[in-house]
Amino acid sequence: ERIVKLVFGLREPLFSLVAELFPGGRLVLVDMSGVVRASHPPGPTSKEYAPPSARTTVLERGEALKIIRELDDGVRIGVALARELGLGPKYSEEVLARAGVDSSAKLSDLSEAMLGRVLDALESLRLDLSRPSPRLYLDEGVVVPAPFTLTSLENLGLKSEPVESFNEAVRRFYESQPSRVDEEAEKEAERLEKELNEKRQLLAQLEGEAEKKRRLAELIFTNLGVAEEARLDVLAGLSRSDVVSVNWSEGTFTLKIGDEQVKLLMREPASRQVSSLFNDAKMMLKGVENIKAEIEEIEKKLEETRALKKPTTTTPVVRRLQKREWFENYRWSYTSGGRLIVAGKDASTNIKLLKRHLEGRDVVFHADVRGSPVAILKGGSEAAQEELEEAATFCGAYSRAWREGLSAISVYMVRPDQVCFSPPPGTYLPRGSFIVKPPKTYFQVELKLCIGLREEPRRVVAGHERWVSSVARAYVCLVPGERTGEELAKIFSGVVKEKLGIELSREEIEEFKTLIPYGKARITK
């Protein structure tokens, strides 16, 4: 009973796999002579396989009555049916529901009329088993397959619908259940997301500290003579107007340089202190690179974990293979005048973009905030003012200002000959950085980005509303906010469905989410 035997072989049987489908059952590998070769959970081997004794189910009226009469009067009727008659909990409840008898009633409490109803219900159950009418019971996410009408479920308010076969009912039941792989993948994804957020916070903190030390070192370096002279005067006990305070117990003094106040050591030359600060910043930036590598690894694991989850069912979309252009390795868009905008995704792609693709007729954009992409407007030296503003807006949207929830940001523009990758002598230029020579042309832009579905060739695209609205009938406009990519993707999918009457593919939904700056936003249009 409830044992499945699978026979394997080529032209003739070689071995069998026996699956005992009941609590405490095993998977047993048996050779063709019937001897157990292996099992899980592990058990005795090299012995002939003997199936567990079959469970007896009593449905015949006379035999059932005889067994019940022999039981102790203190036994509850529900226990008697489930255990002694072998019905199990589910069908003992069904018999008692049909009979209208409480399962907790003791045998001594049953009248002859009540016992008669129980026996009648047993008989009706036997008849239903001989003429099955498979059904599926449904109620707000609850799906229960049944071989025939179950009064016990109807009493609970569950509605039923007939199905072609019991196999069909079981199939629909299992399809309604959350996959164990899905659940485990979801838990692992939550853990990885938490770890990823912690790493990103640590990264931002370390980058901030490194930048602070670097700026301090540069400030002292550019005023090295003043700093060293002040240090010697303090040691000599001389008074200076630019020395704010002296702490003899710490061995430090505070020097005012311009609008900044800098704490320096008395006993160490200013040049050595500058070197120490640059070294500290350099070590911190090495730590930044390590954390970035860890973040990349976690993001890879997170992507693999999410791939384990069952994909959402969507209408299949046939897409033509498209040639991949060089700028698709970066963030990209177009101006309303048709000029290409290309922006880096991080420090390394910023540098790669500038070194490999910056040409004489281009212009370069960078938001006036740490954590901004570099954006190149191809042929931008000949672009109209409107196009320059569009490129500046695209650059600002992917800067850290979006994450900070700002509504606008300053973005500057320079020519290619103003970009330099070599630091001045004696200074340190962190990896992924570059120097911009003045003058700079500034744009004050709104933090806003539009994402839409271009129909020909079909592609999810992002950029300024003037361009996106010209190539996509279905699009949304985003500003900084707290809605997640998943929530926004559902809204965008609805817009596409309404405007174009088509379903987005899973790849297009994922592409939409990757285009949202820092993964969060608010829809304004």
C-alpha positions as CSV (number, residue, x, y, z in Angstrom):
1,E,0.0,0.0,0.0
2,R,1.4,3.4,-1.1
3,I,4.5,1.8,-2.4
4,V,5.9,2.7,-5.9
5,K,8.3,0.3,-7.7
6,L,10.4,1.7,-10.6
7,V,12.2,-0.9,-12.7
8,F,15.4,0.1,-14.6
9,G,17.3,-1.7,-17.3
10,L,18.2,-1.8,-21.0
11,R,16.9,-4.9,-22.7
12,E,16.1,-6.6,-19.5
13,P,15.5,-5.4,-15.9
14,L,18.7,-4.8,-13.9
15,F,17.4,-3.3,-10.6
16,S,14.4,-1.6,-9.0
17,L,13.9,1.5,-6.9
18,V,11.2,1.1,-4.3
19,A,9.6,4.3,-2.9
20,E,7.6,3.8,0.3
21,L,5.2,6.8,0.2
22,F,4.1,7.0,3.8
23,P,5.5,8.5,7.1
24,G,8.8,6.7,8.0
25,G,9.0,5.2,4.5
26,R,12.3,4.8,2.6
27,L,13.9,4.8,-0.8
28,V,15.3,1.3,-1.4
29,L,17.5,0.1,-4.3
30,V,16.8,-3.6,-4.9
31,D,18.6,-5.9,-7.4
32,M,16.6,-8.4,-9.6
33,S,17.0,-11.2,-7.0
34,G,15.1,-9.0,-4.5
35,V,18.1,-8.2,-2.3
36,V,18.5,-4.7,-0.9
37,R,21.7,-3.0,-2.1
38,A,21.2,0.5,-0.7
39,S,18.5,2.6,1.0
40,H,17.8,6.1,2.3
41,P,17.6,6.6,5.2
42,P,20.3,4.0,5.6
43,G,19.2,0.6,6.7
44,P,20.2,-3.1,6.5
45,T,21.5,-4.3,3.2
46,S,22.2,-7.7,1.6
47,K,18.9,-8.9,2.8
48,E,15.8,-9.6,0.8
49,Y,13.4,-6.6,0.6
50,A,10.2,-7.1,2.5
51,P,7.6,-4.4,2.2
52,P,6.0,-3.2,5.5
53,S,2.7,-4.9,6.4
54,A,-0.2,-3.4,4.6
55,R,-2.6,-1.1,6.6
56,T,-6.1,-2.6,6.8
57,T,-9.0,-0.3,6.2
58,V,-12.4,-1.5,7.4
59,L,-15.4,-0.2,5.6
60,E,-17.7,-3.2,5.7
61,R,-20.6,-2.6,8.1
62,G,-20.6,-5.9,10.0
63,E,-16.8,-6.1,10.5
64,A,-16.7,-2.4,11.6
65,L,-19.4,-2.9,14.2
66,K,-17.6,-6.0,15.6
67,I,-14.3,-4.0,16.0
68,I,-16.0,-1.1,17.7
69,R,-17.9,-3.4,20.1
70,E,-14.6,-4.9,21.2
71,L,-13.0,-1.5,22.1
72,D,-12.9,0.0,25.5
73,D,-15.9,2.3,26.2
74,G,-13.5,5.2,27.0
75,V,-12.1,5.3,23.4
76,R,-13.2,8.3,21.4
77,I,-15.1,7.6,18.2
78,G,-12.7,9.7,16.1
79,V,-9.7,7.6,17.4
80,A,-11.6,4.4,16.8
81,L,-12.3,5.2,13.2
82,A,-8.9,6.6,12.4
83,R,-6.7,4.0,14.1
84,E,-8.7,0.8,14.6
85,L,-10.6,0.9,11.4
86,G,-7.6,2.3,9.5
87,L,-9.4,5.3,8.0
88,G,-6.9,7.9,9.1
89,P,-7.8,11.4,10.3
90,K,-9.1,12.8,7.0
91,Y,-11.7,10.1,6.3
92,S,-12.6,9.5,9.9
93,E,-13.6,13.2,10.0
94,E,-15.6,12.7,6.8
95,V,-17.5,9.7,8.2
96,L,-18.4,11.7,11.4
97,A,-19.3,14.8,9.4
98,R,-21.8,12.7,7.4
99,A,-23.1,11.0,10.5
100,G,-23.4,14.3,12.4
101,V,-21.4,12.9,15.4
102,D,-18.7,14.8,17.4
103,S,-15.2,13.1,16.9
104,S,-14.4,13.7,20.6
105,A,-17.5,11.6,21.8
106,K,-16.6,8.5,23.7
107,L,-18.0,5.1,22.6
108,S,-19.9,4.9,25.9
109,D,-21.7,8.2,25.0
110,L,-22.9,6.9,21.6
111,S,-26.6,5.9,21.4
112,E,-27.6,3.0,19.1
113,A,-29.0,5.6,16.7
114,M,-25.8,7.6,16.6
115,L,-23.7,4.4,16.1
116,G,-26.1,3.4,13.3
117,R,-25.5,6.8,11.5
118,V,-21.7,6.2,11.8
119,L,-22.1,2.8,10.2
120,D,-24.4,4.3,7.4
121,A,-21.7,6.9,6.7
122,L,-19.1,4.2,6.5
123,E,-21.2,2.4,3.9
124,S,-21.7,5.6,1.9
125,L,-18.0,6.2,1.9
126,R,-17.4,2.7,0.6
127,L,-19.9,3.3,-2.2
128,D,-18.3,6.7,-3.1
129,L,-14.9,5.0,-3.4
130,S,-16.3,2.5,-5.9
131,R,-17.7,5.4,-8.1
132,P,-15.3,8.3,-7.8
133,S,-16.2,11.8,-8.9
134,P,-13.0,13.9,-8.5
135,R,-13.4,17.4,-7.2
136,L,-11.2,20.3,-6.2
137,Y,-12.1,22.4,-3.1
138,L,-11.1,26.0,-3.2
139,D,-11.2,28.9,-0.7
140,E,-8.8,31.9,-0.7
141,G,-5.6,30.2,-1.5
142,V,-6.7,26.8,0.0
143,V,-6.7,24.0,-2.6
144,V,-7.8,20.5,-1.6
145,P,-8.1,17.6,-4.0
146,A,-10.8,15.0,-3.3
147,P,-11.8,11.8,-5.0
148,F,-15.5,12.5,-4.3
149,T,-17.7,15.0,-2.4
150,L,-16.5,15.6,1.1
151,T,-19.1,16.8,3.6
152,S,-16.4,17.7,6.1
153,L,-15.0,20.4,3.7
154,E,-18.4,21.7,2.6
155,N,-19.2,22.2,6.3
156,L,-16.2,24.5,6.5
157,G,-17.5,26.6,3.7
158,L,-15.2,25.5,0.9
159,K,-16.6,25.6,-2.6
160,S,-15.9,22.7,-5.0
161,E,-15.6,22.2,-8.7
162,P,-15.5,19.0,-10.7
163,V,-12.3,17.9,-12.5
164,E,-11.7,15.3,-15.2
165,S,-9.6,13.0,-13.0
166,F,-8.1,12.8,-9.5
167,N,-4.7,13.2,-11.1
168,E,-5.8,16.5,-12.4
169,A,-6.9,17.5,-9.0
170,V,-3.6,16.5,-7.4
171,R,-1.7,18.3,-10.2
172,R,-3.5,21.6,-9.5
173,F,-3.0,21.1,-5.7
174,Y,0.8,20.9,-6.2
175,E,0.9,23.8,-8.6
176,S,-0.8,25.9,-5.9
177,Q,1.9,25.1,-3.3
178,P,4.9,27.4,-2.9
179,S,8.0,25.7,-4.1
180,R,10.4,24.7,-1.4
181,V,13.2,25.8,-3.7
182,D,11.4,29.2,-4.0
183,E,11.1,29.5,-0.2
184,E,14.7,28.7,0.4
185,A,15.8,31.0,-2.4
186,E,13.7,33.8,-1.0
187,K,15.3,33.4,2.4
188,E,18.8,33.3,0.9
189,A,18.0,36.3,-1.3
190,E,16.8,38.3,1.8
191,R,20.0,37.4,3.6
192,L,22.2,38.4,0.7
193,E,20.2,41.7,0.2
194,K,20.8,42.5,3.9
195,E,24.5,41.7,3.6
196,L,24.6,43.8,0.4
197,N,23.1,46.8,2.1
198,E,25.5,46.5,4.9
199,K,28.5,46.4,2.5
200,R,27.2,49.4,0.6
201,Q,26.8,51.4,3.8
202,L,30.4,50.4,4.8
203,L,31.6,51.3,1.3
204,A,30.0,54.8,1.5
205,Q,31.4,55.4,4.9
206,L,34.9,54.3,3.9
207,E,34.8,56.4,0.7
208,G,33.7,59.4,2.7
209,E,36.6,58.9,5.2
210,A,39.1,58.4,2.4
211,E,37.9,61.6,0.6
212,K,38.1,63.5,3.9
213,K,41.7,62.5,4.5
214,R,42.6,63.2,0.8
215,R,41.1,66.7,0.9
216,L,42.8,67.4,4.2
217,A,46.2,66.2,2.8
218,E,45.8,68.4,-0.3
219,L,44.8,71.4,1.8
220,I,47.9,71.0,4.0
221,F,50.1,70.3,1.0
222,T,49.1,73.4,-0.9
223,N,49.9,75.4,2.3
224,L,52.9,73.3,3.4
225,G,55.1,76.3,4.1
226,V,52.6,78.0,6.3
227,A,51.8,74.7,8.2
228,E,55.5,74.0,8.9
229,E,56.2,77.6,10.0
230,A,53.2,77.5,12.3
231,R,54.3,74.2,13.8
232,L,57.8,75.6,14.6
233,D,56.4,78.8,16.0
234,V,54.1,76.8,18.3
235,L,57.0,74.7,19.5
236,A,58.9,77.9,20.2
237,G,56.0,79.3,22.2
238,L,55.3,82.1,19.7
239,S,51.8,83.5,19.2
240,R,50.2,83.5,15.8
241,S,46.8,84.8,14.6
242,D,46.1,81.7,12.5
243,V,46.7,79.2,15.3
244,V,43.3,78.7,16.8
245,S,44.2,76.5,19.8
246,V,47.1,74.5,21.3
247,N,46.7,71.3,23.2
248,W,50.0,70.5,25.0
249,S,48.7,67.3,26.6
250,E,47.8,65.8,23.1
251,G,50.8,67.5,21.4
252,T,48.5,69.1,18.8
253,F,47.5,72.5,17.6
254,T,44.7,73.7,15.3
255,L,45.7,75.9,12.4
256,K,43.2,78.0,10.4
257,I,43.8,77.7,6.6
258,G,41.3,79.8,4.7
259,D,37.9,78.8,6.0
260,E,39.1,75.4,7.2
261,Q,40.5,74.5,10.6
262,V,43.2,71.7,10.6
263,K,44.6,69.8,13.6
264,L,48.3,69.1,13.3
265,L,50.9,67.3,15.4
266,M,53.6,69.5,17.0
267,R,56.4,66.9,17.0
268,E,56.1,65.8,13.3
269,P,57.1,67.8,10.2
270,A,54.1,68.9,8.2
271,S,55.4,67.2,5.1
272,R,55.5,63.9,6.9
273,Q,51.9,64.4,8.2
274,V,50.8,65.1,4.6
275,S,52.4,61.9,3.5
276,S,50.7,59.9,6.3
277,L,47.3,61.3,5.3
278,F,47.8,60.4,1.7
279,N,48.9,56.9,2.7
280,D,45.9,56.5,5.0
281,A,43.6,57.6,2.1
282,K,45.4,55.2,-0.2
283,M,44.9,52.3,2.2
284,M,41.3,53.2,2.7
285,L,40.8,53.2,-1.1
286,K,42.4,49.7,-1.2
287,G,39.7,48.7,1.3
288,V,37.1,50.4,-0.9
289,E,38.3,48.2,-3.9
290,N,38.1,45.1,-1.7
291,I,34.6,46.0,-0.6
292,K,33.5,46.7,-4.2
293,A,34.8,43.2,-5.1
294,E,32.8,41.7,-2.3
295,I,29.7,43.6,-3.4
296,E,30.2,42.4,-6.9
297,E,30.4,38.8,-5.6
298,I,27.3,39.2,-3.4
299,E,25.4,40.7,-6.4
300,K,26.4,37.7,-8.5
301,K,25.2,35.3,-5.8
302,L,22.0,37.3,-5.4
303,E,21.3,37.1,-9.1
304,E,21.9,33.4,-9.2
305,T,19.7,32.9,-6.1
306,R,16.9,34.9,-7.7
307,A,17.2,32.8,-10.8
308,L,16.3,29.7,-8.7
309,K,12.9,31.2,-8.1
310,K,10.1,30.3,-10.4
311,P,9.7,32.9,-13.1
312,T,6.4,34.8,-13.4
313,T,4.4,33.4,-16.3
314,T,4.2,35.8,-19.2
315,T,3.1,35.7,-22.7
316,P,6.0,34.5,-24.8
317,V,7.6,37.3,-26.8
318,V,9.4,36.7,-30.1
319,R,12.4,39.0,-30.4
320,R,14.8,39.5,-33.2
321,L,18.5,39.1,-32.4
322,Q,20.1,42.6,-32.5
323,K,23.7,43.5,-33.0
324,R,25.2,44.8,-29.7
325,E,26.7,48.2,-30.0
326,W,29.8,49.4,-28.0
327,F,27.8,51.9,-26.0
328,E,25.5,49.1,-24.6
329,N,28.2,48.2,-22.2
330,Y,27.5,51.5,-20.5
331,R,24.3,53.5,-19.7
332,W,23.1,55.2,-22.8
333,S,20.4,57.4,-24.2
334,Y,19.8,59.9,-27.0
335,T,18.9,63.6,-27.0
336,S,15.8,64.9,-28.8
337,G,18.1,65.9,-31.6
338,G,19.4,62.3,-32.0
339,R,22.8,62.7,-30.4
340,L,24.1,59.7,-28.4
341,I,24.6,60.1,-24.6
342,V,26.9,57.5,-22.9
343,A,27.5,57.3,-19.2
344,G,29.7,55.1,-16.9
345,K,28.2,52.7,-14.4
346,D,31.0,53.0,-11.8
347,A,34.5,54.4,-11.3
348,S,36.2,51.8,-13.6
349,T,33.7,52.3,-16.5
350,N,33.9,56.1,-16.1
351,I,37.7,55.9,-16.8
352,K,37.3,53.3,-19.5
353,L,34.6,55.5,-21.2
354,L,36.8,58.6,-21.1
355,K,40.0,56.8,-22.3
356,R,38.4,54.7,-25.1
357,H,35.6,56.8,-26.5
358,L,36.1,60.5,-25.8
359,E,36.7,62.4,-29.0
360,G,37.5,66.0,-29.9
361,R,34.0,67.0,-30.9
362,D,32.4,65.5,-27.7
363,V,31.6,67.2,-24.4
364,V,31.9,65.7,-20.9
365,F,29.4,66.0,-18.1
366,H,29.8,65.3,-14.3
367,A,27.4,66.0,-11.5
368,D,28.8,68.3,-8.8
369,V,28.7,65.6,-6.2
370,R,30.9,62.6,-5.2
371,G,29.4,59.4,-6.7
372,S,28.5,60.7,-10.2
373,P,28.8,59.0,-13.5
374,V,30.8,60.5,-16.3
375,A,28.6,61.2,-19.3
376,I,29.8,61.9,-22.8
377,L,27.5,63.7,-25.4
378,K,28.9,62.5,-28.8
379,G,29.3,65.5,-31.1
380,G,28.2,67.7,-28.2
381,S,30.3,70.7,-29.2
382,E,27.8,71.3,-32.0
383,A,24.7,70.5,-29.9
384,A,21.9,72.9,-29.2
385,Q,21.4,74.2,-25.6
386,E,18.3,72.0,-25.2
387,E,20.4,68.9,-26.0
388,L,23.1,69.9,-23.6
389,E,20.5,70.2,-20.8
390,E,19.1,66.7,-21.7
391,A,22.5,65.2,-21.4
392,A,23.2,67.0,-18.1
393,T,19.8,65.7,-16.8
394,F,20.7,62.1,-17.7
395,C,24.0,62.4,-16.0
396,G,22.5,63.9,-12.8
397,A,19.8,61.2,-12.6
398,Y,22.4,58.5,-12.1
399,S,24.4,60.4,-9.5
400,R,24.3,59.8,-5.8
401,A,22.0,62.9,-5.5
402,W,19.2,60.5,-6.5
403,R,19.9,58.2,-3.6
404,E,20.0,61.1,-1.3
405,G,16.5,62.1,-2.4
406,L,17.4,65.6,-3.8
407,S,15.1,67.2,-6.3
408,A,17.8,69.0,-8.4
409,I,21.6,69.0,-8.8
410,S,24.3,71.0,-10.4
411,V,26.0,69.3,-13.4
412,Y,29.1,70.8,-15.1
413,M,30.3,70.4,-18.6
414,V,33.9,70.5,-20.0
415,R,35.7,69.9,-23.2
416,P,37.8,66.8,-23.8
417,D,41.1,68.7,-23.5
418,Q,40.1,69.7,-19.9
419,V,40.2,66.1,-18.7
420,C,43.5,64.9,-17.3
421,F,44.5,61.5,-15.8
422,S,47.9,62.5,-14.3
423,P,48.0,64.2,-10.9
424,P,50.3,67.2,-10.2
425,P,53.8,66.2,-8.9
426,G,53.8,65.1,-5.3
427,T,50.0,64.5,-5.2
428,Y,48.0,61.2,-5.2
429,L,45.2,60.5,-7.6
430,P,43.0,57.6,-6.4
431,R,42.2,54.8,-8.8
432,G,39.1,55.6,-10.9
433,S,39.6,59.4,-10.6
434,F,40.6,62.1,-13.0
435,I,41.3,65.8,-12.9
436,V,39.2,68.5,-14.6
437,K,40.8,71.8,-15.5
438,P,38.7,74.9,-15.3
439,P,36.6,76.6,-16.6
440,K,33.4,74.6,-16.1
441,T,29.9,75.3,-17.6
442,Y,27.2,74.6,-15.0
443,F,23.6,73.4,-15.5
444,Q,21.0,73.3,-12.7
445,V,18.9,70.2,-13.7
446,E,15.9,68.5,-12.2
447,L,16.4,64.9,-11.0
448,K,14.0,63.2,-13.4
449,L,14.3,60.1,-15.7
450,C,11.8,58.6,-18.1
451,I,11.8,54.9,-19.0
452,G,9.7,53.5,-21.8
453,L,9.3,50.6,-24.2
454,R,10.5,51.4,-27.7
455,E,8.6,49.4,-30.2
456,E,10.9,49.3,-33.2
457,P,13.4,47.8,-32.5
458,R,11.7,46.6,-29.3
459,R,13.8,47.7,-26.3
460,V,13.3,49.2,-22.8
461,V,15.0,52.7,-23.0
462,A,15.7,55.5,-20.5
463,G,16.4,59.2,-20.9
464,H,14.9,62.7,-21.0
465,E,11.2,62.8,-21.6
466,R,11.6,64.7,-24.8
467,W,13.4,61.8,-26.4
468,V,11.7,58.9,-24.7
469,S,8.2,60.2,-25.6
470,S,9.3,60.5,-29.2
471,V,10.2,56.8,-29.5
472,A,7.9,55.1,-27.0
473,R,4.1,55.3,-26.6
474,A,4.3,53.6,-23.2
475,Y,6.6,55.2,-20.7
476,V,6.7,56.4,-17.1
477,C,8.5,59.4,-15.6
478,L,10.5,58.9,-12.3
479,V,11.8,61.1,-9.6
480,P,13.6,60.1,-6.4
481,G,11.3,58.2,-4.1
482,E,10.9,55.0,-2.0
483,R,9.0,52.7,-4.2
484,T,11.0,49.5,-5.0
485,G,11.9,48.3,-8.5
486,E,9.5,45.4,-8.1
487,E,6.6,47.8,-7.4
488,L,7.5,50.2,-10.2
489,A,7.9,47.3,-12.7
490,K,4.3,46.2,-12.0
491,I,3.0,49.7,-12.7
492,F,5.1,49.9,-15.9
493,S,3.9,46.5,-17.0
494,G,0.3,47.8,-16.5
495,V,1.1,50.9,-18.6
496,V,2.5,48.8,-21.4
497,K,-0.5,46.5,-21.3
498,E,-2.9,49.4,-21.4
499,K,-1.1,51.4,-24.1
500,L,0.2,48.7,-26.4
501,G,-1.9,45.6,-25.4
502,I,1.2,43.4,-24.9
503,E,2.9,41.7,-22.0
504,L,6.5,42.5,-21.0
505,S,8.9,39.5,-21.1
506,R,10.8,38.7,-17.9
507,E,14.0,40.0,-19.5
508,E,12.3,43.4,-20.2
509,I,11.0,43.6,-16.7
510,E,14.5,43.0,-15.3
511,E,16.0,45.6,-17.8
512,F,13.4,48.1,-16.5
513,K,14.5,47.6,-12.9
514,T,18.2,47.9,-13.8
515,L,17.5,51.3,-15.4
516,I,16.0,52.8,-12.1
517,P,18.7,54.8,-10.4
518,Y,19.7,53.1,-7.2
519,G,16.7,50.8,-7.5
520,K,14.1,53.2,-6.0
521,A,11.9,56.0,-7.3
522,R,8.5,57.6,-7.5
523,I,6.3,57.8,-10.6
524,T,5.1,61.3,-11.5
525,K,3.6,60.5,-14.9
